Amino acid sequence: MAACDGRSSCHYTIQHGVIGDPAFGCAKAYEAQYTCTGETIPRRVSVGPEAGLGTGIDLSCAGKPAALTIITATYGRNCNASEGNATSFIAAVCNGANGCVYPIRHELVGDPAFGCAKTYDVTYSCEGNEQIHRTSAPAEAGFGSVVYLSCRE
C-alpha cells in the first residue's frame, strides 16, 4: 500500500491481481494496519472474505481511533432465525478494527431459514463509548450485500 504512504487519508482498492493470491481457492479477508504521524499505536481496517475482488477501503488519520466490538450479528432475524447466529463470523474479522467492511456470504453462515429472504443485522460498540451502533443489510443480504462499521469520530 505504498500508494497511501505520507497521506492523511487514502482510498485503496484491494485487487488480487495486483497483490497476489497467497491461498488459491480460499476466501480471504484483508487487514490493513497503519500509523498516523505522532501516533504509536497502529490503526486497523478490516475487510471480510473475498476482499481481493475490488473491495475498497478508506484509511484516514482524522479523528481519534477506537476499536470496535461486535455484540451480535444475526442472519435472518426477519425470518425468525436464532439471534446471534452470525456473530462469530463477523467478529473474527472486525473485532478490534477502527472500521470494517464486511461482505455477507450465505456460504459461511448457512441458510437458517430456507425460502425466506433474510436480512443481516449487526450491533456493535466502540471502545470508550457506551453507545450501541446498529447496521443492517436488507433482505437477500447473503447474496453480495455489505455492511460498513466504523468507530471513527
Buried (B, 14 or more C-beta within 10 A) or exposed (E): EEEBEEEEEBEBEBEBEEEEEEEEEEBBBBBBEBEBEEEEEEBBBBBBBBBBEEBEBBBBBEEEBBBBBBBBBBBBBBBEBEEBBBBEBBBEBBBBBBBBBBBBBBEBBEBBBEEBBBBBBBBBBBEEEEEEBEBBBEBBBBEEBBBEBBBBE
